[in-house]
Amino acid sequence: MYESSKPREERDFAEFYPDLDETKPLITVTTPNERSRKVAVVNKHERLENLKKPSYRPLYSSPGTFAEKLPRNISSLGYNEHELGELRLLPETYFRAEATRSALVKNLLNFKDKFQVLYDMDEQDEEYLTVMNERRMAQSQNRVLDEVLEICFTYLEIEWYFIEKFLPPKNKVDSLNNYDMMNQAFLHSSKYGSDDGTGGSPDVDQRCAVCDESECDNSNAIVFCDGCDIAVHQECYGVTFIPEGSWLCRRCLISRSKKQRCLFCPSTTGAFKQTDNGLWGHVVCTLWINELYFANPIYMEPIEGLNQIPKGRWKLNCYICHQKVGACIQCCNKNCFLAYHATCARRSGLCMKMTKGIQGAIANQNSLLSYCDKHGPYDWNVEHDPKSGVEKTRLYFATVGAIKNRTEKLKIKIMQSKKSKTADLFKWNTKNGAPIIPITIALGLMNFLKDHHIALDNAAEVVNELCAYWTLKREQKQGAPLIKRLDATQYGQLTDEEIQQRISVLGILTEDVNKLLDLSTVVGQKSKVENQLVDTLVEETDLIHFPISYIISKLIDRIKELDSGKSLYKAQTNKHILSFQQIELKNSQYRYSSVAQFLEDLKKLEAYLLRQPEWKIMSQLKTLKRWRRESDARTKAALDMETSVLKKVGENGDLVEILSEDFTIEGTSVEERPWDDFELSSDLSDVEEPSNARKLLRIE
């Protein structure tokens, strides 16, 4: 059953009438002598209702439904092609079938996309062109076709689409600064209180500015104003359905740039509605003042009943803010005469209950209860502490009054300085957020019309006038685009099948992302293995072509392992003695021709360090002592290996030929040969001796 007190929710007609053809014209039957009647079907029974005689006006005053033929240069920009001599029949419904496939509509437009007209004229545009063409005909200038306006508006929308990509974002602070601002608002609310629900803890949902509750459901959601950031329930503010895109409260929609003051209290923040005479008042004040009411309880506007407020209510003095302005309410305790504004009570945290909810309050204001800080319920006073809230409210108005008096003295000087600094600056937007077309875009539009052979008398004046009219159209829509674009966050315009399709696509994308993560992990592991292969290749190259340097490098690596404190590695010497780092650098540059040269430099370094005072400490001598324990055996092994290598090189002339017995060497590629099979013989010993090449590779 339909309840008139609840807001209506916008639903698609296809959910209720799946077989209804929206393109089929409705049949209207009227009789001259009898009143019209509407036949309604309720529970398969016809019910007649008396209605007023319908009134209508024709959309086209000219006879017939045919229009003149479009020129070929205009039809190529997105209009239907027609045969020569064929008249263009006006469609019954003004709908462009390919509009939803456009890249601009999908927010995927780039510079290479073909131009296509997407803007559709409305009645306001038709009236505007009529006035413009009448003036142009009086000046003996050609007419501006409807299609020319659509082409120009589409061009401006496309150009501004690309400009928006380079403009600074509207939100000038990042998420971290937003969080800091929320913390500042929370601190402000903790110090001065809040009468509009803002300033709560960042970790808690914002409360409604009317009922002061944060709970909501699908049928009564909380909406946030994009202008003043207040939050209101749909039922608490009369929002019948949540629109697509941004939403503005009534005050921000009508008077966003100017601060409005409530007729019934001194507060300038909160949820406002207009009165029947164009002034402003809080929804909270309207609910709690018994004489006030909403003319339309569904949309909760306008506010009426100002004449019914007794003079005595206007004379009451608020005991919280100590201001004799507006209309106050009083404590529900019969023996209490304290008066206060509804917003002052909300800021102070006084007990204000809606015993039957918002709809019960609209229907019967006697269901509302409010108490001062002395007569409130005990549980309420313990939880909310209204006495300290009253002190916060008084501090707030005292601070605001002092700031107001101080700023008014400097206001004139500040405005004059701003005018002198910003007089010559170009503004991208109007006060209401509508974009202003720069002269470069206007010149580009003129060249675009010229390139497509669209002739206009005094084209510069026409283009400038259309640009100004486009800005006014945008300003009327609060800066929103004239060509509707799809918003991925607004699923109200999608069917269940489309939503499920998008969810399935998101699932596929999620799987692809996970596969990419796995692939990146494998690529990282592959890079590590490739680095190890490169290191091994360098080591093999040194072994083959620079065996002496390779033998010395193994000794250096062992010394570095013994030098755990890096005392030897960091030791400094004079210009006649090479330090350990210099010895390592000399070996990396292949400047040692024998192991003996390396051992000689190492002994000179050891003798030098033992003469230094700091090396007489036990901790510094540990590295040398450790090396002395192993030096004899490792030095002898290195010298023997050097002798073996030099002997083989001397006999064969090349170390590559020695290693080729057990390895395949081609350039920098070295691969081990498979072990040759052999037959057991009594002449062989029990264990076969390794080849010369394998002996050379024994570094340990």
C-alpha positions as CSV (number, residue, x, y, z in Angstrom):
1,M,0.0,0.0,0.0
2,Y,1.4,3.4,-0.9
3,E,2.1,5.7,2.0
4,S,2.2,9.4,1.1
5,S,4.3,10.3,4.1
6,K,7.3,8.4,2.8
7,P,9.7,9.6,0.1
8,R,9.3,7.9,-3.3
9,E,12.1,5.8,-4.7
10,E,12.7,6.1,-8.4
11,R,12.4,2.7,-10.1
12,D,12.7,1.8,-13.8
13,F,9.3,1.4,-15.5
14,A,10.4,-1.9,-17.1
15,E,10.3,-3.5,-13.6
16,F,6.5,-2.9,-13.5
17,Y,5.6,-2.9,-17.2
18,P,8.0,-5.2,-19.0
19,D,5.8,-5.3,-22.2
20,L,5.3,-1.5,-22.4
21,D,6.5,0.0,-25.7
22,E,8.0,3.4,-24.8
23,T,8.1,4.5,-28.4
24,K,4.4,4.0,-29.0
25,P,2.4,7.3,-28.7
26,L,-0.3,7.4,-26.0
27,I,-3.9,7.8,-27.1
28,T,-5.7,10.8,-25.6
29,V,-9.5,10.9,-26.0
30,T,-11.5,14.0,-25.1
31,T,-15.1,14.9,-25.4
32,P,-16.3,18.6,-25.7
33,N,-19.4,18.3,-23.5
34,E,-18.3,15.8,-20.9
35,R,-15.6,15.8,-18.4
36,S,-12.7,13.5,-19.1
37,R,-12.5,10.3,-17.3
38,K,-9.5,8.0,-16.6
39,V,-9.9,4.3,-16.5
40,A,-7.7,2.6,-13.9
41,V,-7.4,-1.2,-13.5
42,V,-7.2,-2.2,-9.9
43,N,-7.3,-5.9,-9.1
44,K,-8.6,-6.7,-12.6
45,H,-11.6,-4.3,-12.1
46,E,-12.0,-1.0,-13.9
47,R,-12.3,2.1,-11.8
48,L,-13.4,5.5,-13.2
49,E,-11.9,8.7,-11.9
50,N,-13.0,12.2,-12.8
51,L,-10.1,14.3,-14.0
52,K,-9.6,17.7,-15.4
53,K,-9.5,18.2,-19.1
54,P,-6.0,17.6,-20.4
55,S,-4.0,20.5,-21.8
56,Y,-1.1,20.3,-24.2
57,R,0.8,22.4,-26.7
58,P,2.3,21.3,-30.0
59,L,6.1,21.0,-30.2
60,Y,6.2,22.0,-33.9
61,S,4.0,24.8,-35.1
62,S,4.8,24.2,-38.7
63,P,2.6,21.7,-40.6
64,G,3.9,18.3,-41.4
65,T,6.7,16.3,-39.9
66,F,9.3,16.8,-42.6
67,A,12.4,18.9,-42.3
68,E,14.8,20.3,-44.9
69,K,17.6,18.1,-46.2
70,L,20.9,18.3,-44.4
71,P,24.0,19.3,-46.3
72,R,26.5,16.6,-47.0
73,N,29.3,18.3,-45.0
74,I,27.1,18.4,-41.8
75,S,25.6,14.9,-42.2
76,S,29.2,13.5,-42.3
77,L,29.8,14.6,-38.7
78,G,27.5,12.0,-37.1
79,Y,24.1,12.4,-38.7
80,N,22.3,9.9,-40.8
81,E,23.0,9.9,-44.6
82,H,20.1,10.4,-47.0
83,E,19.6,9.9,-50.7
84,L,19.6,12.9,-52.9
85,G,16.1,14.5,-53.0
86,E,14.9,12.6,-50.0
87,L,13.4,14.5,-47.1
88,R,14.6,13.9,-43.5
89,L,11.7,12.6,-41.4
90,L,11.8,13.8,-37.8
91,P,12.0,10.9,-35.3
92,E,9.1,10.3,-32.8
93,T,11.6,10.1,-30.0
94,Y,14.7,12.2,-29.8
95,F,17.3,9.6,-29.1
96,R,20.8,9.0,-30.6
97,A,21.3,5.2,-30.8
98,E,25.1,5.3,-31.0
99,A,25.6,7.7,-28.1
100,T,26.3,5.0,-25.5
101,R,29.1,3.7,-27.7
102,S,31.0,7.0,-27.9
103,A,34.4,7.2,-26.3
104,L,33.5,10.6,-24.7
105,V,30.5,9.0,-23.0
106,K,32.7,6.2,-21.7
107,N,35.5,8.6,-20.6
108,L,37.9,6.9,-23.0
109,L,38.3,9.6,-25.6
110,N,41.7,10.3,-27.2
111,F,42.9,12.7,-29.9
112,K,42.7,10.0,-32.6
113,D,39.0,9.3,-32.3
114,K,36.7,10.5,-35.1
115,F,34.5,13.5,-34.4
116,Q,30.8,12.5,-33.9
117,V,28.0,14.8,-32.8
118,L,26.7,13.7,-29.4
119,Y,24.8,16.8,-28.1
120,D,21.0,16.9,-28.5
121,M,19.2,20.2,-28.4
122,D,16.4,20.9,-26.0
123,E,13.5,23.4,-26.0
124,Q,15.7,26.0,-24.4
125,D,18.2,25.7,-27.2
126,E,15.4,26.0,-29.7
127,E,14.1,29.2,-28.2
128,Y,17.7,30.6,-28.0
129,L,18.3,29.9,-31.7
130,T,15.0,31.4,-32.7
131,V,15.9,34.7,-31.0
132,M,19.4,34.6,-32.5
133,N,18.1,33.8,-36.0
134,E,15.5,36.6,-35.9
135,R,18.2,39.1,-35.0
136,R,20.5,37.7,-37.8
137,M,17.8,37.8,-40.4
138,A,17.1,41.4,-39.5
139,Q,20.8,42.1,-40.2
140,S,20.6,40.1,-43.5
141,Q,22.8,37.3,-42.2
142,N,22.2,33.5,-42.8
143,R,20.5,31.3,-40.2
144,V,22.3,29.2,-37.7
145,L,21.0,25.6,-38.1
146,D,20.1,23.4,-35.2
147,E,22.8,21.0,-36.2
148,V,25.4,23.8,-36.1
149,L,24.6,24.4,-32.5
150,E,24.9,20.7,-31.7
151,I,28.2,20.5,-33.6
152,C,29.6,23.5,-31.7
153,F,28.5,22.2,-28.3
154,T,29.9,18.7,-29.0
155,Y,33.2,20.3,-30.0
156,L,33.3,22.4,-26.8
157,E,32.5,19.4,-24.7
158,I,35.3,17.4,-26.3
159,E,37.9,20.2,-26.0
160,W,37.0,20.8,-22.3
161,Y,37.2,17.1,-21.7
162,F,40.9,17.2,-22.6
163,I,41.4,20.5,-20.7
164,E,40.1,18.9,-17.5
165,K,42.8,16.3,-17.8
166,F,45.5,19.0,-17.4
167,L,43.7,21.2,-14.9
168,P,44.6,20.8,-11.2
169,P,42.2,18.5,-9.4
170,K,39.2,20.1,-7.6
171,N,40.3,18.5,-4.4
172,K,43.5,20.5,-3.6
173,V,44.6,18.3,-0.7
174,D,45.4,14.6,-0.7
175,S,43.9,11.9,1.4
176,L,46.4,12.4,4.2
177,N,45.5,16.1,4.4
178,N,41.8,15.2,4.3
179,Y,42.4,13.0,7.3
180,D,44.2,15.9,9.0
181,M,41.2,18.2,8.2
182,M,38.8,15.7,9.7
183,N,41.0,15.6,12.8
184,Q,40.9,19.4,12.9
185,A,37.1,19.4,12.6
186,F,37.0,16.8,15.3
187,L,39.1,19.0,17.6
188,H,36.9,22.0,16.7
189,S,33.8,20.0,17.6
190,S,35.3,18.8,20.8
191,K,36.0,22.4,21.8
192,Y,32.9,24.2,20.5
193,G,30.3,21.4,19.8
194,S,28.4,20.9,16.6
195,D,24.9,21.6,15.5
196,D,25.0,20.1,12.0
197,G,26.5,16.6,12.6
198,T,29.9,17.5,11.3
199,G,33.2,17.3,13.2
200,G,32.7,13.8,14.5
201,S,35.6,11.4,15.0
202,P,37.2,10.2,11.8
203,D,36.6,6.6,12.8
204,V,32.8,7.1,13.3
205,D,30.1,7.6,10.7
206,Q,28.9,11.2,10.3
207,R,25.5,11.9,11.9
208,C,22.4,13.3,10.2
209,A,22.1,17.1,10.6
210,V,18.4,16.8,11.3
211,C,17.8,13.7,13.5
212,D,21.4,13.4,14.8
213,E,21.5,9.7,14.0
214,S,24.0,7.8,11.9
215,E,22.1,4.6,11.2
216,C,20.5,4.1,7.8
217,D,19.2,1.5,5.3
218,N,18.6,1.1,1.6
219,S,15.2,2.8,1.7
220,N,16.5,5.7,3.9
221,A,20.1,6.3,3.0
222,I,22.3,9.1,4.2
223,V,23.4,11.5,1.4
224,F,26.3,14.0,1.6
225,C,26.1,17.5,0.2
226,D,29.1,18.1,-2.2
227,G,29.0,21.8,-1.3
228,C,28.9,22.0,2.6
229,D,29.6,18.4,3.5
230,I,26.5,18.0,5.7
231,A,24.9,14.6,5.9
232,V,21.1,14.0,5.9
233,H,18.7,11.1,5.7
234,Q,16.5,11.0,2.7
235,E,13.4,11.2,4.9
236,C,14.9,13.9,7.1
237,Y,15.5,16.3,4.1
238,G,12.9,15.2,1.6
239,V,15.3,13.6,-0.9
240,T,12.9,11.4,-2.9
241,F,15.7,9.6,-4.8
242,I,19.4,9.8,-4.9
243,P,20.5,11.5,-8.1
244,E,23.5,10.3,-10.3
245,G,26.7,12.2,-9.7
246,S,26.9,15.1,-7.2
247,W,24.2,16.1,-4.9
248,L,23.7,19.6,-3.4
249,C,21.5,20.7,-0.5
250,R,18.9,23.4,-1.2
251,R,21.1,26.2,0.2
252,C,24.2,25.2,-1.9
253,L,22.0,24.7,-5.0
254,I,20.5,28.2,-4.8
255,S,23.0,30.3,-2.8
256,R,26.3,28.4,-2.6
257,S,28.6,31.4,-2.7
258,K,26.6,33.5,-0.1
259,K,26.3,32.5,3.5
260,Q,22.6,32.4,4.6
261,R,21.3,32.9,8.1
262,C,18.3,31.1,9.6
263,L,15.3,33.2,10.6
264,F,14.8,31.3,13.8
265,C,18.4,31.0,15.2
266,P,21.8,32.6,15.0
267,S,23.5,29.5,13.4
268,T,24.7,29.7,9.8
269,T,25.5,26.0,9.4
270,G,23.2,22.9,9.0
271,A,20.4,21.7,6.7
272,F,18.4,24.7,5.3
273,K,15.1,25.0,3.5
274,Q,13.5,28.1,2.1
275,T,10.3,29.7,3.4
276,D,7.3,30.7,1.3
277,N,8.7,34.2,1.0
278,G,12.2,33.2,-0.2
279,L,14.0,33.4,3.2
280,W,15.9,30.6,4.9
281,G,15.3,28.4,7.9
282,H,16.7,25.2,9.4
283,V,14.8,22.0,9.1
284,V,15.6,21.4,12.8
285,C,14.0,24.7,13.7
286,T,11.0,24.1,11.6
287,L,10.4,20.7,13.3
288,W,10.8,21.9,16.9
289,I,8.8,25.2,16.6
290,N,5.2,24.1,16.8
291,E,3.7,26.8,14.6
292,L,5.9,26.0,11.6
293,Y,5.3,23.2,9.1
294,F,6.2,22.1,5.6
295,A,3.8,22.8,2.8
296,N,4.9,19.6,1.1
297,P,5.7,16.9,3.6
298,I,7.3,14.6,1.0
299,Y,9.9,17.1,-0.3
300,M,9.8,19.0,3.1
301,E,9.5,22.5,1.5
302,P,8.7,25.3,1.6
303,I,8.5,26.3,5.3
304,E,5.2,28.0,6.2
305,G,3.5,29.2,9.3
306,L,5.6,32.2,10.1
307,N,2.6,34.4,10.7
308,Q,1.3,31.9,13.3
309,I,4.3,32.3,15.6
310,P,3.2,34.4,18.6
311,K,5.1,37.6,19.3
312,G,6.1,36.3,22.7
313,R,8.2,33.5,21.1
314,W,10.1,36.1,19.1
315,K,10.9,38.0,22.3
316,L,12.3,35.0,24.2
317,N,16.0,35.2,25.1
318,C,18.2,32.1,24.6
319,Y,19.8,31.1,27.9
320,I,22.6,29.3,26.1
321,C,23.9,31.9,23.6
322,H,22.4,34.9,25.4
323,Q,21.1,36.3,22.1
324,K,17.6,37.7,21.6
325,V,17.3,36.7,17.9
326,G,14.9,34.3,16.1
327,A,12.3,32.2,17.8
328,C,13.1,30.0,20.8
329,I,11.6,26.8,22.1
330,Q,11.2,26.0,25.8
331,C,11.9,23.1,28.1
332,C,9.1,20.4,28.3
333,N,9.2,20.5,32.0
334,K,6.0,22.5,32.9
335,N,7.7,24.2,35.8
336,C,10.8,25.4,33.7
337,F,10.7,28.6,31.7
338,L,14.2,28.4,30.2
339,A,14.2,29.2,26.4
340,Y,16.8,28.2,23.8
341,H,17.2,27.9,20.1
342,A,16.9,24.5,18.6
343,T,20.4,24.6,17.1
344,C,21.9,25.9,20.3
345,A,20.3,22.9,22.1
346,R,21.7,20.6,19.4
347,R,25.2,22.1,19.7
348,S,25.0,21.8,23.5
349,G,23.9,18.2,23.5
350,L,20.6,18.8,25.2
351,C,18.0,16.0,25.2
352,M,15.9,16.3,22.0
353,K,13.9,13.2,21.2
354,M,11.7,12.3,18.3
355,T,9.5,9.7,20.0
356,K,7.8,8.7,16.7
357,G,10.6,9.3,14.2
358,I,10.9,11.9,11.6
359,Q,7.6,11.1,9.9
360,G,5.8,11.2,13.2
361,A,7.3,14.6,13.9
362,I,6.1,16.0,10.6
363,A,2.6,14.6,11.2
364,N,2.4,15.5,14.9
365,Q,4.9,17.9,16.5
366,N,3.6,17.0,19.9
367,S,5.8,13.8,19.6
368,L,8.9,15.9,20.0
369,L,10.4,16.3,23.4
370,S,13.3,18.6,24.5
371,Y,14.7,19.4,27.9
372,C,17.2,21.9,29.3
373,D,20.5,20.8,30.9
374,K,18.8,20.7,34.4
375,H,15.7,18.7,33.6
376,G,17.0,16.2,31.1
377,P,16.8,12.4,31.8
378,Y,19.5,11.2,34.2
379,D,20.9,8.6,31.7
380,W,21.0,11.2,29.0
381,N,22.8,13.8,31.2
382,V,25.4,11.2,32.3
383,E,26.2,10.1,28.7
384,H,26.1,13.5,27.0
385,D,27.0,16.0,29.8
386,P,24.9,18.9,28.5
387,K,26.2,21.3,31.2
388,S,29.7,21.2,29.6
389,G,28.0,21.4,26.2
390,V,26.3,24.7,27.2
391,E,29.7,26.1,28.1
392,K,31.2,25.0,24.8
393,T,28.3,26.7,22.9
394,R,28.8,29.9,24.9
395,L,32.5,29.8,24.1
396,Y,31.7,29.2,20.4
397,F,29.5,32.3,20.1
398,A,31.9,34.4,22.1
399,T,34.8,33.3,19.8
400,V,32.7,33.8,16.6
401,G,31.7,37.3,17.8
402,A,35.2,38.3,18.5
403,I,36.5,37.0,15.2
404,K,33.6,38.7,13.3
405,N,34.4,42.1,14.9
406,R,38.1,41.7,14.1
407,T,37.6,40.6,10.5
408,E,35.1,43.2,9.5
409,K,37.7,45.9,10.1
410,L,40.2,44.2,7.7
411,K,37.6,43.1,5.1
412,I,37.8,46.2,3.0
413,K,41.6,46.2,2.8
414,I,41.7,42.5,2.0
415,M,39.2,42.8,-0.8
416,Q,41.0,45.7,-2.3
417,S,44.3,43.8,-2.2
418,K,42.7,40.8,-3.8
419,K,41.2,42.9,-6.6
420,S,44.6,44.5,-7.4
421,K,46.3,41.1,-7.5
422,T,43.7,39.0,-9.4
423,A,42.3,41.7,-11.7
424,D,44.4,40.5,-14.7
425,L,44.3,36.8,-14.0
426,F,42.2,34.5,-16.2
427,K,39.5,32.5,-14.4
428,W,38.8,29.0,-15.6
429,N,35.4,28.7,-13.8
430,T,32.5,30.9,-12.8
431,K,31.4,31.2,-9.1
432,N,29.1,28.2,-9.6
433,G,31.8,26.1,-11.2
434,A,30.9,26.5,-14.8
435,P,33.9,26.4,-17.2
436,I,34.9,29.5,-19.2
437,I,36.1,28.8,-22.8
438,P,39.5,30.3,-23.5
439,I,40.0,32.2,-26.8
440,T,42.2,29.4,-28.1
441,I,39.4,27.0,-28.1
442,A,37.0,29.5,-29.7
443,L,39.5,30.1,-32.5
444,G,39.8,26.3,-32.9
445,L,36.1,26.0,-33.2
446,M,36.1,28.7,-36.0
447,N,38.8,26.7,-37.9
448,F,36.8,23.5,-37.4
449,L,33.7,25.0,-38.9
450,K,35.8,26.5,-41.8
451,D,37.5,23.1,-42.5
452,H,34.1,21.4,-42.8
453,H,32.8,24.2,-45.1
454,I,30.1,25.3,-42.6
455,A,29.6,28.9,-43.7
456,L,28.4,31.5,-41.1
457,D,28.1,35.2,-41.7
458,N,30.2,37.0,-39.0
459,A,31.4,33.6,-37.7
460,A,33.5,35.1,-34.9
461,E,30.5,36.7,-33.3
462,V,28.4,33.5,-33.6
463,V,31.2,31.4,-32.0
464,N,31.7,33.8,-29.1
465,E,28.0,33.9,-28.4
466,L,27.7,30.1,-28.5
467,C,30.7,29.8,-26.2
468,A,29.0,32.2,-23.7
469,Y,25.7,30.3,-24.0
470,W,27.5,27.0,-23.4
471,T,29.0,28.4,-20.2
472,L,25.5,29.5,-19.1
473,K,24.1,26.0,-19.8
474,R,26.9,24.5,-17.8
475,E,26.3,26.9,-15.0
476,Q,22.7,25.9,-14.9
477,K,23.8,22.3,-14.3
478,Q,26.4,23.4,-11.6
479,G,29.3,22.8,-14.0
480,A,28.2,19.2,-15.0
481,P,28.9,18.1,-18.6
482,L,26.1,18.7,-21.1
483,I,26.8,15.3,-22.7
484,K,26.1,12.6,-20.1
485,R,29.1,10.4,-19.3
486,L,28.9,7.0,-17.7
487,D,30.0,6.8,-14.1
488,A,31.4,3.4,-13.0
489,T,30.4,4.2,-9.4
490,Q,26.7,4.8,-10.2
491,Y,25.2,1.3,-10.8
492,G,21.6,2.6,-10.5
493,Q,21.5,3.1,-14.3
494,L,22.6,-0.5,-15.0
495,T,20.4,-3.6,-15.2
496,D,21.1,-6.7,-13.1
497,E,22.5,-8.4,-16.2
498,E,24.9,-5.6,-16.9
499,I,26.1,-5.5,-13.3
500,Q,26.7,-9.3,-13.3
501,Q,28.6,-9.0,-16.5
502,R,30.8,-6.3,-15.0
503,I,31.4,-8.4,-11.9
504,S,32.4,-11.4,-14.1
505,V,34.8,-9.1,-16.0
506,L,36.3,-7.9,-12.7
507,G,36.8,-11.6,-11.7
508,I,38.7,-12.2,-14.9
509,L,40.8,-9.1,-14.3
510,T,41.6,-10.2,-10.8
511,E,42.8,-13.6,-12.1
512,D,44.9,-11.9,-14.6
513,V,46.5,-9.6,-12.0
514,N,47.3,-12.6,-9.8
515,K,48.9,-14.4,-12.8
516,L,50.9,-11.2,-13.4
517,L,52.1,-11.2,-9.8
518,D,53.2,-14.9,-10.1
519,L,54.9,-14.1,-13.4
520,S,56.7,-11.2,-11.9
521,T,57.9,-13.4,-9.1
522,V,59.2,-16.0,-11.6
523,V,60.9,-13.2,-13.6
524,G,62.6,-12.0,-10.5
525,Q,63.9,-15.5,-9.7
526,K,65.1,-15.8,-13.3
527,S,67.0,-12.5,-13.0
528,K,68.8,-13.8,-9.9
529,V,69.8,-17.0,-11.7
530,E,71.0,-15.0,-14.7
531,N,73.1,-12.9,-12.4
532,Q,74.6,-16.0,-10.9
533,L,75.3,-17.4,-14.4
534,V,77.0,-14.1,-15.4
535,D,79.2,-14.3,-12.2
536,T,80.1,-17.9,-13.1
537,L,80.9,-17.0,-16.6
538,V,83.2,-14.2,-15.5
539,E,84.9,-16.6,-13.1
540,E,85.3,-19.2,-15.8
541,T,86.8,-16.6,-18.1
542,D,89.3,-15.6,-15.5
543,L,90.2,-19.2,-14.9
544,I,90.9,-19.9,-18.6
545,H,92.6,-16.7,-19.7
546,F,94.0,-15.4,-16.4
547,P,94.8,-18.4,-14.2
548,I,97.3,-16.5,-12.0
549,S,94.8,-13.8,-11.2
550,Y,92.2,-16.5,-10.5
551,I,94.5,-18.3,-8.0
552,I,95.3,-15.0,-6.2
553,S,91.6,-14.1,-6.0
554,K,90.9,-17.3,-4.1
555,L,93.6,-16.4,-1.6
556,I,92.2,-12.8,-1.2
557,D,88.7,-14.2,-0.7
558,R,89.9,-16.4,2.1
559,I,91.7,-13.5,3.8
560,K,88.5,-11.5,3.6
561,E,86.6,-14.3,5.3
562,L,89.1,-14.4,8.1
563,D,88.9,-10.6,8.5
564,S,85.4,-10.6,10.1
565,G,85.9,-7.1,11.7
566,K,87.3,-5.7,8.4
567,S,90.2,-4.2,10.3
568,L,92.7,-5.4,7.6
569,Y,90.5,-4.4,4.8
570,K,90.1,-0.8,6.1
571,A,93.8,-0.4,7.2
572,Q,95.5,2.7,5.8
573,T,99.2,2.7,4.6
574,N,101.7,5.1,3.2
575,K,102.5,5.7,-0.5
576,H,105.3,3.1,-0.5
577,I,103.2,0.2,0.9
578,L,100.1,-1.1,-0.8
579,S,97.0,-1.4,1.3
580,F,94.8,-4.5,1.2
581,Q,92.3,-2.7,-1.0
582,Q,95.0,-1.6,-3.4
583,I,96.3,-5.2,-3.5
584,E,92.8,-6.4,-4.4
585,L,92.5,-3.7,-7.1
586,K,95.9,-4.6,-8.6
587,N,94.8,-8.2,-8.9
588,S,91.5,-7.3,-10.5
589,Q,93.4,-5.3,-13.1
590,Y,95.5,-8.5,-13.9
591,R,98.8,-6.7,-12.9
592,Y,100.3,-9.7,-11.0
593,S,102.4,-12.0,-13.2
594,S,103.0,-14.5,-10.4
595,V,101.8,-15.5,-7.0
596,A,105.1,-14.6,-5.5
597,Q,104.6,-10.9,-6.3
598,F,101.3,-11.0,-4.5
599,L,102.8,-12.8,-1.4
600,E,105.6,-10.2,-1.4
601,D,103.1,-7.3,-1.3
602,L,101.1,-9.1,1.4
603,K,104.2,-9.6,3.6
604,K,105.2,-5.9,3.2
605,L,101.7,-4.9,4.4
606,E,101.9,-7.3,7.3
607,A,105.3,-6.0,8.4
608,Y,104.0,-2.4,8.1
609,L,100.9,-3.0,10.2
610,L,102.8,-4.8,13.0
611,R,104.9,-1.6,13.4
612,Q,101.8,0.5,14.0
613,P,100.7,1.1,17.6
614,E,97.0,0.4,17.0
615,W,97.8,-3.0,15.6
616,K,99.3,-4.1,18.9
617,I,95.8,-4.5,20.3
618,M,94.7,-8.1,20.5
619,S,91.5,-7.5,18.5
620,Q,93.5,-6.1,15.6
621,L,96.0,-9.0,15.6
622,K,93.3,-11.7,15.3
623,T,93.1,-11.4,11.5
624,L,96.9,-11.8,11.1
625,K,97.0,-14.7,13.5
626,R,94.3,-16.5,11.7
627,W,96.0,-16.0,8.4
628,R,99.3,-17.2,9.8
629,R,97.7,-20.5,10.8
630,E,96.6,-21.2,7.2
631,S,99.1,-19.2,5.2
632,D,101.8,-21.9,4.9
633,A,99.4,-24.6,3.5
634,R,97.5,-22.3,1.2
635,T,100.5,-20.5,-0.1
636,K,102.2,-23.8,-0.9
637,A,99.0,-25.0,-2.7
638,A,98.8,-21.8,-4.7
639,L,102.5,-22.0,-5.7
640,D,102.2,-25.6,-6.7
641,M,99.1,-24.8,-8.8
642,E,101.0,-21.9,-10.4
643,T,103.9,-24.2,-11.2
644,S,101.6,-26.8,-12.7
645,V,99.8,-24.3,-14.9
646,L,103.0,-22.6,-16.1
647,K,104.5,-26.0,-16.8
648,K,101.5,-27.1,-18.9
649,V,101.4,-23.8,-20.7
650,G,105.0,-24.1,-21.5
651,E,104.7,-27.6,-22.9
652,N,101.5,-27.0,-25.0
653,G,101.6,-23.2,-25.4
654,D,97.9,-22.7,-24.4
655,L,95.9,-23.4,-21.3
656,V,92.7,-23.8,-23.4
657,E,94.2,-27.0,-24.9
658,I,94.8,-28.4,-21.4
659,L,91.2,-27.8,-20.3
660,S,89.8,-29.1,-23.6
661,E,90.5,-32.6,-22.3
662,D,87.5,-32.4,-20.0
663,F,85.7,-29.2,-21.2
664,T,84.3,-27.8,-24.4
665,I,85.4,-24.2,-24.7
666,E,84.0,-22.0,-27.5
667,G,84.6,-18.3,-26.9
668,T,83.1,-17.5,-23.5
669,S,81.0,-20.7,-23.4
670,V,82.5,-23.5,-21.2
671,E,80.7,-26.8,-20.9
672,E,81.9,-30.0,-19.1
673,R,82.5,-33.0,-21.3
674,P,80.8,-36.3,-20.4
675,W,83.0,-38.8,-18.7
676,D,84.5,-41.4,-21.2
677,D,83.5,-45.0,-20.7
678,F,86.4,-47.5,-20.2
679,E,86.8,-51.2,-19.9
680,L,88.1,-52.7,-16.7
681,S,91.6,-54.1,-17.1
682,S,94.1,-55.7,-14.9
683,D,96.6,-53.0,-15.8
684,L,94.4,-50.3,-14.2
685,S,94.7,-49.4,-10.6
686,D,91.8,-49.6,-8.2
687,V,91.1,-45.8,-8.5
688,E,91.6,-44.0,-11.7
689,E,93.6,-40.8,-11.4
690,P,91.9,-37.6,-12.6
691,S,93.1,-35.8,-15.6
692,N,95.4,-32.8,-15.6
693,A,92.5,-30.4,-16.3
694,R,90.6,-31.6,-13.3
695,K,93.7,-31.3,-11.1
696,L,94.0,-27.7,-12.2
697,L,90.5,-26.9,-11.1
698,R,91.2,-28.0,-7.5
699,I,91.3,-24.6,-5.9
700,E,91.1,-25.7,-2.3
